[in-house]
């Protein structure tokens, strides 16, 4: 079967390295209970989909990409929020619940 180039989906390149990836116990329980893929969340974060942030916080993240500062994303699933934080040196990325911060 021949595939036309126009029909091929190119993967979106990550904007930054995640470093070591961690999740807090509370975040793991929530993700498992709700069927949320941590890989999918990390992928969104790494592609610059910052989730439910105000415009100013999204701009701050965009600037942090250039300056090498901390990156922050927030995602809502029903009444539950999950945060992802990548440290400024890109050595660690953590998925957590806001109350675990």
PDB file as gemmi writes it, atoms N, CA and C in Angstrom:
CRYST1    1.000    1.000    1.000  90.00  90.00  90.00 P 1                      
ATOM      1  N   UNK A   1       0.846  -1.186   0.000  1.00  0.00           N  
ATOM      2  CA  UNK A   1       0.000   0.000   0.000  1.00  0.00           C  
ATOM      3  C   UNK A   1       0.887   1.244   0.000  1.00  0.00           C  
ATOM      4  N   UNK A   2       0.575   2.181  -0.837  1.00  0.00           N  
ATOM      5  CA  UNK A   2       1.341   3.418  -0.949  1.00  0.00           C  
ATOM      6  C   UNK A   2       0.669   4.505  -0.126  1.00  0.00           C  
ATOM      7  N   UNK A   3       1.476   5.239   0.602  1.00  0.00           N  
ATOM      8  CA  UNK A   3       0.960   6.342   1.404  1.00  0.00           C  
ATOM      9  C   UNK A   3       1.406   7.644   0.776  1.00  0.00           C  
ATOM     10  N   UNK A   4       0.500   8.549   0.627  1.00  0.00           N  
ATOM     11  CA  UNK A   4       0.833   9.863   0.083  1.00  0.00           C  
ATOM     12  C   UNK A   4       1.384  10.741   1.187  1.00  0.00           C  
ATOM     13  N   UNK A   5       2.389  11.531   0.868  1.00  0.00           N  
ATOM     14  CA  UNK A   5       3.027  12.396   1.865  1.00  0.00           C  
ATOM     15  C   UNK A   5       2.027  13.331   2.520  1.00  0.00           C  
ATOM     16  N   UNK A   6       1.033  13.783   1.787  1.00  0.00           N  
ATOM     17  CA  UNK A   6       0.044  14.714   2.331  1.00  0.00           C  
ATOM     18  C   UNK A   6      -0.798  14.066   3.424  1.00  0.00           C  
ATOM     19  N   UNK A   7      -0.919  12.737   3.399  1.00  0.00           N  
ATOM     20  CA  UNK A   7      -1.727  12.031   4.390  1.00  0.00           C  
ATOM     21  C   UNK A   7      -0.933  11.619   5.621  1.00  0.00           C  
ATOM     22  N   UNK A   8       0.365  11.789   5.599  1.00  0.00           N  
ATOM     23  CA  UNK A   8       1.186  11.391   6.730  1.00  0.00           C  
ATOM     24  C   UNK A   8       1.183  12.491   7.777  1.00  0.00           C  
ATOM     25  N   UNK A   9       1.049  12.075   9.014  1.00  0.00           N  
ATOM     26  CA  UNK A   9       1.070  13.022  10.126  1.00  0.00           C  
ATOM     27  C   UNK A   9       2.486  13.075  10.672  1.00  0.00           C  
ATOM     28  N   UNK A  10       3.038  14.268  10.728  1.00  0.00           N  
ATOM     29  CA  UNK A  10       4.376  14.426  11.279  1.00  0.00           C  
ATOM     30  C   UNK A  10       4.263  14.601  12.784  1.00  0.00           C  
ATOM     31  N   UNK A  11       5.084  13.878  13.544  1.00  0.00           N  
ATOM     32  CA  UNK A  11       5.046  14.064  14.992  1.00  0.00           C  
ATOM     33  C   UNK A  11       5.540  15.463  15.357  1.00  0.00           C  
ATOM     34  N   UNK A  12       4.947  16.032  16.370  1.00  0.00           N  
ATOM     35  CA  UNK A  12       5.359  17.347  16.843  1.00  0.00           C  
ATOM     36  C   UNK A  12       6.608  17.165  17.700  1.00  0.00           C  
ATOM     37  N   UNK A  13       7.631  17.918  17.376  1.00  0.00           N  
ATOM     38  CA  UNK A  13       8.881  17.812  18.127  1.00  0.00           C  
ATOM     39  C   UNK A  13       8.729  18.443  19.507  1.00  0.00           C  
ATOM     40  N   UNK A  14       9.294  17.799  20.519  1.00  0.00           N  
ATOM     41  CA  UNK A  14       9.248  18.389  21.865  1.00  0.00           C  
ATOM     42  C   UNK A  14      10.020  19.708  21.890  1.00  0.00           C  
ATOM     43  N   UNK A  15       9.556  20.626  22.709  1.00  0.00           N  
ATOM     44  CA  UNK A  15      10.183  21.944  22.805  1.00  0.00           C  
ATOM     45  C   UNK A  15      11.328  21.973  23.806  1.00  0.00           C  
ATOM     46  N   UNK A  16      11.386  20.980  24.702  1.00  0.00           N  
ATOM     47  CA  UNK A  16      12.404  20.955  25.749  1.00  0.00           C  
ATOM     48  C   UNK A  16      12.523  19.537  26.296  1.00  0.00           C  
ATOM     49  N   UNK A  17      13.614  19.285  26.986  1.00  0.00           N  
ATOM     50  CA  UNK A  17      13.834  17.988  27.629  1.00  0.00           C  
ATOM     51  C   UNK A  17      13.100  17.956  28.969  1.00  0.00           C  
ATOM     52  N   UNK A  18      12.546  16.812  29.310  1.00  0.00           N  
ATOM     53  CA  UNK A  18      11.833  16.656  30.576  1.00  0.00           C  
ATOM     54  C   UNK A  18      12.773  16.324  31.728  1.00  0.00           C  
ATOM     55  N   UNK A  19      13.914  15.749  31.426  1.00  0.00           N  
ATOM     56  CA  UNK A  19      14.785  15.266  32.486  1.00  0.00           C  
ATOM     57  C   UNK A  19      14.161  14.034  33.124  1.00  0.00           C  
ATOM     58  N   UNK A  20      14.439  13.816  34.379  1.00  0.00           N  
ATOM     59  CA  UNK A  20      13.855  12.695  35.117  1.00  0.00           C  
ATOM     60  C   UNK A  20      12.388  13.009  35.368  1.00  0.00           C  
ATOM     61  N   UNK A  21      11.497  12.076  35.088  1.00  0.00           N  
ATOM     62  CA  UNK A  21      10.069  12.314  35.280  1.00  0.00           C  
ATOM     63  C   UNK A  21       9.597  11.615  36.557  1.00  0.00           C  
ATOM     64  N   UNK A  22       8.849  12.361  37.343  1.00  0.00           N  
ATOM     65  CA  UNK A  22       8.328  11.881  38.615  1.00  0.00           C  
ATOM     66  C   UNK A  22       6.846  12.198  38.715  1.00  0.00           C  
ATOM     67  N   UNK A  23       6.157  11.461  39.569  1.00  0.00           N  
ATOM     68  CA  UNK A  23       4.761  11.771  39.899  1.00  0.00           C  
ATOM     69  C   UNK A  23       4.585  11.527  41.386  1.00  0.00           C  
ATOM     70  N   UNK A  24       3.847  12.410  42.028  1.00  0.00           N  
ATOM     71  CA  UNK A  24       3.587  12.252  43.452  1.00  0.00           C  
ATOM     72  C   UNK A  24       2.583  11.115  43.661  1.00  0.00           C  
ATOM     73  N   UNK A  25       2.547  10.563  44.873  1.00  0.00           N  
ATOM     74  CA  UNK A  25       1.588   9.480  45.141  1.00  0.00           C  
ATOM     75  C   UNK A  25       0.141   9.876  44.845  1.00  0.00           C  
ATOM     76  N   UNK A  26      -0.249  11.078  45.237  1.00  0.00           N  
ATOM     77  CA  UNK A  26      -1.618  11.531  44.984  1.00  0.00           C  
ATOM     78  C   UNK A  26      -1.940  11.634  43.507  1.00  0.00           C  
ATOM     79  N   UNK A  27      -0.996  12.148  42.732  1.00  0.00           N  
ATOM     80  CA  UNK A  27      -1.199  12.257  41.286  1.00  0.00           C  
ATOM     81  C   UNK A  27      -1.314  10.876  40.653  1.00  0.00           C  
ATOM     82  N   UNK A  28      -0.513   9.935  41.106  1.00  0.00           N  
ATOM     83  CA  UNK A  28      -0.581   8.569  40.576  1.00  0.00           C  
ATOM     84  C   UNK A  28      -1.944   7.940  40.847  1.00  0.00           C  
ATOM     85  N   UNK A  29      -2.474   8.130  42.051  1.00  0.00           N  
ATOM     86  CA  UNK A  29      -3.791   7.577  42.401  1.00  0.00           C  
ATOM     87  C   UNK A  29      -4.866   8.185  41.509  1.00  0.00           C  
ATOM     88  N   UNK A  30      -4.841   9.492  41.338  1.00  0.00           N  
ATOM     89  CA  UNK A  30      -5.835  10.173  40.508  1.00  0.00           C  
ATOM     90  C   UNK A  30      -5.747   9.714  39.057  1.00  0.00           C  
ATOM     91  N   UNK A  31      -4.540   9.691  38.504  1.00  0.00           N  
ATOM     92  CA  UNK A  31      -4.388   9.295  37.105  1.00  0.00           C  
ATOM     93  C   UNK A  31      -4.850   7.857  36.885  1.00  0.00           C  
ATOM     94  N   UNK A  32      -4.482   6.971  37.789  1.00  0.00           N  
ATOM     95  CA  UNK A  32      -4.898   5.577  37.641  1.00  0.00           C  
ATOM     96  C   UNK A  32      -6.418   5.459  37.773  1.00  0.00           C  
ATOM     97  N   UNK A  33      -6.998   6.121  38.752  1.00  0.00           N  
ATOM     98  CA  UNK A  33      -8.437   6.049  38.983  1.00  0.00           C  
ATOM     99  C   UNK A  33      -9.267   6.635  37.868  1.00  0.00           C  
ATOM    100  N   UNK A  34      -8.727   7.649  37.179  1.00  0.00           N  
ATOM    101  CA  UNK A  34      -9.469   8.314  36.112  1.00  0.00           C  
ATOM    102  C   UNK A  34      -9.034   7.865  34.718  1.00  0.00           C  
ATOM    103  N   UNK A  35      -8.080   6.960  34.647  1.00  0.00           N  
ATOM    104  CA  UNK A  35      -7.612   6.488  33.351  1.00  0.00           C  
ATOM    105  C   UNK A  35      -6.849   7.534  32.566  1.00  0.00           C  
ATOM    106  N   UNK A  36      -6.136   8.402  33.257  1.00  0.00           N  
ATOM    107  CA  UNK A  36      -5.359   9.465  32.615  1.00  0.00           C  
ATOM    108  C   UNK A  36      -3.948   8.948  32.373  1.00  0.00           C  
ATOM    109  N   UNK A  37      -3.478   9.083  31.149  1.00  0.00           N  
ATOM    110  CA  UNK A  37      -2.137   8.638  30.796  1.00  0.00           C  
ATOM    111  C   UNK A  37      -1.105   9.692  31.183  1.00  0.00           C  
ATOM    112  N   UNK A  38      -0.165   9.341  32.070  1.00  0.00           N  
ATOM    113  CA  UNK A  38       0.890  10.311  32.389  1.00  0.00           C  
ATOM    114  C   UNK A  38       1.747  10.633  31.163  1.00  0.00           C  
ATOM    115  N   UNK A  39       1.924   9.667  30.274  1.00  0.00           N  
ATOM    116  CA  UNK A  39       2.711   9.905  29.053  1.00  0.00           C  
ATOM    117  C   UNK A  39       2.025  10.955  28.182  1.00  0.00           C  
ATOM    118  N   UNK A  40       0.704  10.853  28.051  1.00  0.00           N  
ATOM    119  CA  UNK A  40      -0.045  11.839  27.260  1.00  0.00           C  
ATOM    120  C   UNK A  40       0.059  13.227  27.883  1.00  0.00           C  
ATOM    121  N   UNK A  41      -0.042  13.309  29.202  1.00  0.00           N  
ATOM    122  CA  UNK A  41       0.086  14.613  29.883  1.00  0.00           C  
ATOM    123  C   UNK A  41       1.479  15.198  29.668  1.00  0.00           C  
ATOM    124  N   UNK A  42       2.495  14.376  29.859  1.00  0.00           N  
ATOM    125  CA  UNK A  42       3.865  14.854  29.675  1.00  0.00           C  
ATOM    126  C   UNK A  42       4.094  15.311  28.235  1.00  0.00           C  
ATOM    127  N   UNK A  43       3.498  14.601  27.291  1.00  0.00           N  
ATOM    128  CA  UNK A  43       3.626  14.974  25.883  1.00  0.00           C  
ATOM    129  C   UNK A  43       2.991  16.336  25.623  1.00  0.00           C  
ATOM    130  N   UNK A  44       1.809  16.566  26.177  1.00  0.00           N  
ATOM    131  CA  UNK A  44       1.154  17.876  26.014  1.00  0.00           C  
ATOM    132  C   UNK A  44       2.047  18.981  26.564  1.00  0.00           C  
ATOM    133  N   UNK A  45       2.547  18.770  27.765  1.00  0.00           N  
ATOM    134  CA  UNK A  45       3.409  19.747  28.438  1.00  0.00           C  
ATOM    135  C   UNK A  45       4.651  20.023  27.590  1.00  0.00           C  
ATOM    136  N   UNK A  46       5.275  18.970  27.100  1.00  0.00           N  
ATOM    137  CA  UNK A  46       6.517  19.094  26.340  1.00  0.00           C  
ATOM    138  C   UNK A  46       6.313  19.752  24.976  1.00  0.00           C  
ATOM    139  N   UNK A  47       5.097  19.690  24.444  1.00  0.00           N  
ATOM    140  CA  UNK A  47       4.776  20.338  23.165  1.00  0.00           C  
ATOM    141  C   UNK A  47       4.337  21.792  23.337  1.00  0.00           C  
ATOM    142  N   UNK A  48       4.264  22.270  24.581  1.00  0.00           N  
ATOM    143  CA  UNK A  48       3.859  23.657  24.813  1.00  0.00           C  
ATOM    144  C   UNK A  48       2.367  23.844  24.967  1.00  0.00           C  
ATOM    145  N   UNK A  49       1.622  22.762  25.185  1.00  0.00           N  
ATOM    146  CA  UNK A  49       0.202  22.856  25.523  1.00  0.00           C  
ATOM    147  C   UNK A  49       0.156  22.989  27.041  1.00  0.00           C  
ATOM    148  N   UNK A  50       0.070  24.217  27.513  1.00  0.00           N  
ATOM    149  CA  UNK A  50       0.189  24.512  28.938  1.00  0.00           C  
ATOM    150  C   UNK A  50      -1.101  24.258  29.701  1.00  0.00           C  
ATOM    151  N   UNK A  51      -2.149  23.847  29.016  1.00  0.00           N  
ATOM    152  CA  UNK A  51      -3.401  23.525  29.700  1.00  0.00           C  
ATOM    153  C   UNK A  51      -4.190  24.764  30.057  1.00  0.00           C  
ATOM    154  N   UNK A  52      -4.782  24.725  31.236  1.00  0.00           N  
ATOM    155  CA  UNK A  52      -5.674  25.798  31.690  1.00  0.00           C  
ATOM    156  C   UNK A  52      -4.923  26.849  32.489  1.00  0.00           C  
ATOM    157  N   UNK A  53      -4.103  27.604  31.796  1.00  0.00           N  
ATOM    158  CA  UNK A  53      -3.404  28.731  32.401  1.00  0.00           C  
ATOM    159  C   UNK A  53      -3.950  30.015  31.807  1.00  0.00           C  
ATOM    160  N   UNK A  54      -3.844  31.092  32.568  1.00  0.00           N  
ATOM    161  CA  UNK A  54      -4.246  32.389  32.026  1.00  0.00           C  
ATOM    162  C   UNK A  54      -3.237  32.798  30.954  1.00  0.00           C  
ATOM    163  N   UNK A  55      -3.602  33.771  30.160  1.00  0.00           N  
ATOM    164  CA  UNK A  55      -2.749  34.225  29.053  1.00  0.00           C  
ATOM    165  C   UNK A  55      -1.377  34.685  29.551  1.00  0.00           C  
ATOM    166  N   UNK A  56      -1.345  35.350  30.688  1.00  0.00           N  
ATOM    167  CA  UNK A  56      -0.075  35.837  31.227  1.00  0.00           C  
ATOM    168  C   UNK A  56       0.854  34.686  31.609  1.00  0.00           C  
ATOM    169  N   UNK A  57       0.305  33.637  32.231  1.00  0.00           N  
ATOM    170  CA  UNK A  57       1.119  32.478  32.606  1.00  0.00           C  
ATOM    171  C   UNK A  57       1.600  31.713  31.372  1.00  0.00           C  
ATOM    172  N   UNK A  58       0.767  31.650  30.340  1.00  0.00           N  
ATOM    173  CA  UNK A  58       1.197  31.004  29.091  1.00  0.00           C  
ATOM    174  C   UNK A  58       2.347  31.781  28.464  1.00  0.00           C  
ATOM    175  N   UNK A  59       2.250  33.114  28.472  1.00  0.00           N  
ATOM    176  CA  UNK A  59       3.341  33.949  27.949  1.00  0.00           C  
ATOM    177  C   UNK A  59       4.618  33.742  28.775  1.00  0.00           C  
ATOM    178  N   UNK A  60       4.458  33.621  30.090  1.00  0.00           N  
ATOM    179  CA  UNK A  60       5.619  33.380  30.960  1.00  0.00           C  
ATOM    180  C   UNK A  60       6.306  32.070  30.595  1.00  0.00           C  
ATOM    181  N   UNK A  61       5.516  31.040  30.321  1.00  0.00           N  
ATOM    182  CA  UNK A  61       6.099  29.764  29.899  1.00  0.00           C  
ATOM    183  C   UNK A  61       6.816  29.897  28.562  1.00  0.00           C  
ATOM    184  N   UNK A  62       6.197  30.611  27.630  1.00  0.00           N  
ATOM    185  CA  UNK A  62       6.826  30.806  26.324  1.00  0.00           C  
ATOM    186  C   UNK A  62       8.166  31.528  26.473  1.00  0.00           C  
ATOM    187  N   UNK A  63       8.217  32.504  27.358  1.00  0.00           N  
ATOM    188  CA  UNK A  63       9.466  33.215  27.627  1.00  0.00           C  
ATOM    189  C   UNK A  63      10.461  32.317  28.347  1.00  0.00           C  
ATOM    190  N   UNK A  64       9.963  31.457  29.251  1.00  0.00           N  
ATOM    191  CA  UNK A  64      10.828  30.539  29.999  1.00  0.00           C  
ATOM    192  C   UNK A  64      11.503  29.531  29.074  1.00  0.00           C  
ATOM    193  N   UNK A  65      10.836  29.198  27.974  1.00  0.00           N  
ATOM    194  CA  UNK A  65      11.467  28.300  26.997  1.00  0.00           C  
ATOM    195  C   UNK A  65      12.750  28.910  26.457  1.00  0.00           C  
ATOM    196  N   UNK A  66      12.726  30.206  26.198  1.00  0.00           N  
ATOM    197  CA  UNK A  66      13.883  30.900  25.643  1.00  0.00           C  
ATOM    198  C   UNK A  66      14.938  31.179  26.714  1.00  0.00           C  
ATOM    199  N   UNK A  67      14.474  31.536  27.920  1.00  0.00           N  
ATOM    200  CA  UNK A  67      15.373  31.953  28.988  1.00  0.00           C  
ATOM    201  C   UNK A  67      15.906  30.792  29.822  1.00  0.00           C  
ATOM    202  N   UNK A  68      15.302  29.625  29.677  1.00  0.00           N  
ATOM    203  CA  UNK A  68      15.729  28.482  30.481  1.00  0.00           C  
ATOM    204  C   UNK A  68      15.211  28.544  31.903  1.00  0.00           C  
ATOM    205  N   UNK A  69      13.990  29.031  32.075  1.00  0.00           N  
ATOM    206  CA  UNK A  69      13.372  29.106  33.397  1.00  0.00           C  
ATOM    207  C   UNK A  69      12.407  27.948  33.606  1.00  0.00           C  
ATOM    208  N   UNK A  70      11.831  27.884  34.799  1.00  0.00           N  
ATOM    209  CA  UNK A  70      10.887  26.828  35.159  1.00  0.00           C  
ATOM    210  C   UNK A  70       9.645  26.883  34.277  1.00  0.00           C  
ATOM    211  N   UNK A  71       9.100  25.711  33.950  1.00  0.00           N  
ATOM    212  CA  UNK A  71       7.891  25.602  33.133  1.00  0.00           C  
ATOM    213  C   UNK A  71       6.777  24.975  33.954  1.00  0.00           C  
ATOM    214  N   UNK A  72       5.558  25.466  33.739  1.00  0.00           N  
ATOM    215  CA  UNK A  72       4.421  25.029  34.539  1.00  0.00           C  
ATOM    216  C   UNK A  72       3.199  24.823  33.647  1.00  0.00           C  
ATOM    217  N   UNK A  73       2.518  23.691  33.811  1.00  0.00           N  
ATOM    218  CA  UNK A  73       1.257  23.427  33.114  1.00  0.00           C  
ATOM    219  C   UNK A  73       0.211  23.005  34.129  1.00  0.00           C  
ATOM    220  N   UNK A  74      -1.057  23.261  33.816  1.00  0.00           N  
ATOM    221  CA  UNK A  74      -2.171  22.867  34.685  1.00  0.00           C  
ATOM    222  C   UNK A  74      -3.281  22.287  33.813  1.00  0.00           C  
ATOM    223  N   UNK A  75      -3.725  21.105  34.171  1.00  0.00           N  
ATOM    224  CA  UNK A  75      -4.764  20.418  33.406  1.00  0.00           C  
ATOM    225  C   UNK A  75      -5.911  20.050  34.339  1.00  0.00           C  
ATOM    226  N   UNK A  76      -7.141  20.204  33.850  1.00  0.00           N  
ATOM    227  CA  UNK A  76      -8.335  19.887  34.637  1.00  0.00           C  
ATOM    228  C   UNK A  76      -9.041  18.685  34.026  1.00  0.00           C  
ATOM    229  N   UNK A  77      -9.437  17.770  34.905  1.00  0.00           N  
ATOM    230  CA  UNK A  77     -10.223  16.596  34.543  1.00  0.00           C  
ATOM    231  C   UNK A  77     -11.384  16.533  35.522  1.00  0.00           C  
ATOM    232  N   UNK A  78     -12.567  16.909  35.059  1.00  0.00           N  
ATOM    233  CA  UNK A  78     -13.735  17.056  35.938  1.00  0.00           C  
ATOM    234  C   UNK A  78     -13.382  18.036  37.047  1.00  0.00           C  
ATOM    235  N   UNK A  79     -13.403  17.600  38.289  1.00  0.00           N  
ATOM    236  CA  UNK A  79     -13.107  18.497  39.406  1.00  0.00           C  
ATOM    237  C   UNK A  79     -11.662  18.385  39.871  1.00  0.00           C  
ATOM    238  N   UNK A  80     -10.875  17.552  39.213  1.00  0.00           N  
ATOM    239  CA  UNK A  80      -9.491  17.306  39.617  1.00  0.00           C  
ATOM    240  C   UNK A  80      -8.544  18.107  38.737  1.00  0.00           C  
ATOM    241  N   UNK A  81      -7.538  18.696  39.366  1.00  0.00           N  
ATOM    242  CA  UNK A  81      -6.485  19.397  38.622  1.00  0.00           C  
ATOM    243  C   UNK A  81      -5.173  18.668  38.813  1.00  0.00           C  
ATOM    244  N   UNK A  82      -4.403  18.604  37.754  1.00  0.00           N  
ATOM    245  CA  UNK A  82      -3.043  18.074  37.814  1.00  0.00           C  
ATOM    246  C   UNK A  82      -2.094  19.149  37.313  1.00  0.00           C  
ATOM    247  N   UNK A  83      -1.004  19.306  38.017  1.00  0.00           N  
ATOM    248  CA  UNK A  83       0.030  20.249  37.607  1.00  0.00           C  
ATOM    249  C   UNK A  83       1.236  19.473  37.112  1.00  0.00           C  
ATOM    250  N   UNK A  84       1.975  20.080  36.178  1.00  0.00           N  
ATOM    251  CA  UNK A  84       3.273  19.557  35.761  1.00  0.00           C  
ATOM    252  C   UNK A  84       4.273  20.703  35.850  1.00  0.00           C  
ATOM    253  N   UNK A  85       5.375  20.427  36.524  1.00  0.00           N  
ATOM    254  CA  UNK A  85       6.431  21.429  36.683  1.00  0.00           C  
ATOM    255  C   UNK A  85       7.742  20.847  36.184  1.00  0.00           C  
ATOM    256  N   UNK A  86       8.391  21.564  35.271  1.00  0.00           N  
ATOM    257  CA  UNK A  86       9.735  21.213  34.823  1.00  0.00           C  
ATOM    258  C   UNK A  86      10.681  22.251  35.390  1.00  0.00           C  
ATOM    259  N   UNK A  87      11.690  21.769  36.085  1.00  0.00           N  
ATOM    260  CA  UNK A  87      12.653  22.670  36.720  1.00  0.00           C  
ATOM    261  C   UNK A  87      13.449  23.454  35.672  1.00  0.00           C  
ATOM    262  N   UNK A  88      13.974  24.585  36.080  1.00  0.00           N  
ATOM    263  CA  UNK A  88      14.682  25.487  35.168  1.00  0.00           C  
ATOM    264  C   UNK A  88      15.841  24.803  34.460  1.00  0.00           C  
ATOM    265  N   UNK A  89      16.546  23.916  35.150  1.00  0.00           N  
ATOM    266  CA  UNK A  89      17.693  23.251  34.521  1.00  0.00           C  
ATOM    267  C   UNK A  89      17.288  22.029  33.690  1.00  0.00           C  
ATOM    268  N   UNK A  90      15.970  21.788  33.605  1.00  0.00           N  
ATOM    269  CA  UNK A  90      15.389  20.687  32.819  1.00  0.00           C  
ATOM    270  C   UNK A  90      15.849  19.312  33.315  1.00  0.00           C  
ATOM    271  N   UNK A  91      16.242  19.229  34.596  1.00  0.00           N  
ATOM    272  CA  UNK A  91      16.713  17.953  35.143  1.00  0.00           C  
ATOM    273  C   UNK A  91      15.567  17.085  35.651  1.00  0.00           C  
ATOM    274  N   UNK A  92      14.444  17.702  36.023  1.00  0.00           N  
ATOM    275  CA  UNK A  92      13.318  16.970  36.610  1.00  0.00           C  
ATOM    276  C   UNK A  92      12.005  17.592  36.172  1.00  0.00           C  
ATOM    277  N   UNK A  93      11.039  16.725  35.866  1.00  0.00           N  
ATOM    278  CA  UNK A  93       9.661  17.137  35.601  1.00  0.00           C  
ATOM    279  C   UNK A  93       8.772  16.315  36.523  1.00  0.00           C  
ATOM    280  N   UNK A  94       7.872  17.002  37.235  1.00  0.00           N  
ATOM    281  CA  UNK A  94       7.023  16.337  38.219  1.00  0.00           C  
ATOM    282  C   UNK A  94       5.551  16.576  37.913  1.00  0.00           C  
ATOM    283  N   UNK A  95       4.760  15.506  37.973  1.00  0.00           N  
ATOM    284  CA  UNK A  95       3.298  15.594  37.901  1.00  0.00           C  
ATOM    285  C   UNK A  95       2.803  15.537  39.338  1.00  0.00           C  
ATOM    286  N   UNK A  96       1.945  16.489  39.715  1.00  0.00           N  
ATOM    287  CA  UNK A  96       1.464  16.547  41.086  1.00  0.00           C  
ATOM    288  C   UNK A  96       0.078  17.149  41.166  1.00  0.00           C  
ATOM    289  N   UNK A  97      -0.555  16.962  42.302  1.00  0.00           N  
ATOM    290  CA  UNK A  97      -1.804  17.643  42.607  1.00  0.00           C  
ATOM    291  C   UNK A  97      -1.440  19.000  43.213  1.00  0.00           C  
ATOM    292  N   UNK A  98      -2.250  20.030  42.981  1.00  0.00           N  
ATOM    293  CA  UNK A  98      -1.941  21.348  43.537  1.00  0.00           C  
ATOM    294  C   UNK A  98      -1.715  21.322  45.057  1.00  0.00           C  
ATOM    295  N   UNK A  99      -2.490  20.524  45.764  1.00  0.00           N  
ATOM    296  CA  UNK A  99      -2.353  20.463  47.219  1.00  0.00           C  
ATOM    297  C   UNK A  99      -1.070  19.759  47.668  1.00  0.00           C  
ATOM    298  N   UNK A 100      -0.361  19.129  46.736  1.00  0.00           N  
ATOM    299  CA  UNK A 100       0.902  18.487  47.064  1.00  0.00           C  
ATOM    300  C   UNK A 100       2.103  19.396  46.815  1.00  0.00           C  
ATOM    301  N   UNK A 101       1.856  20.608  46.334  1.00  0.00           N  
ATOM    302  CA  UNK A 101       2.933  21.529  46.016  1.00  0.00           C  
ATOM    303  C   UNK A 101       3.594  22.036  47.285  1.00  0.00           C  
TER     304      UNK A 101                                                      
END                                                                             
